[in-house]
Amino acid sequence: MSTKKFVFFLFMVLLCNPDLVEAQCAMCRAALESEADNSQAEGVNNGIVYLMAIPYILVGGLFYFIYRRVKG
């Protein structure tokens, strides 16, 4: 089996089986709800923001690089 077919098949299996994805959300929710102070919740929120920001920064840098290349 080629690599592209394998990756596509794996993607489809994960897409069609949401139980695999939801398990982590329930575990995080239980850990955050049992915490007395909000330090762990703040850490999780900061991690989410960090993980969301990195792709935007990389894509923005790529477009800037392409713009500078095309411009001149």
N, C-alpha and C positions, 0 to 999 in steps of 0.2 A: 504494500500500500504506500502511495506517495505521501510525502510530508504534508502537502496541502490538503489532501483528502482526510488525513488523520486529524489535522487541526480543525477542519470544518466539521468532522464528525464529533469531535470532542466539544466543540462550541455548541452544536445542536443538542447534544446530550445534556449539557449544563443548562442550556436555555429552556429545555423542555422539562427539567426537573427542578422546580423552585424550592423544594424541600432542602436541597443542599445549601442553597443561598440563605434561606431564612434561619437556619440553625444558629449561625453566628450572631445574627441580630438579637435573637432571644437570649443568648448567653451574655452579650454585652448589656442588654437592658437589665437583666437580673443582677449583674455585677454592679451596675451604676445605681440601681434602686436600693440596694442593700448598704450602700456607702453612707455613713453618717454625715460627713462633710462633702463638699462638692469638688474636692481636689481631683478625684479620678474623672469625674464628668468633664471638668474643664480640660483635663489632659486629652480625653477622647475628642472633644470638640476642637481643640487646637490641632490635633492630628488630622482630623477630617479637613480642616481648612488648609493645612499644609499639603495634604495629598491632592486637594482640588487645585491649588495654586500652581503647582509645579508644571502640569501639562500646559496651562495657559502661558506661563512664562516661556516654556520651550517653543511652543507654536509661535508666540509673538517674536521671539528671537529668530526663528527660522524665516518668518515673513520679512523681518527687518533685513536679514542677510540677503534674501532674494531681492528685496527692493533696492538695496545698495548695489547689488551685482547688475541688475537690469538698468538702473539709473546711470551707472557710469563708470 
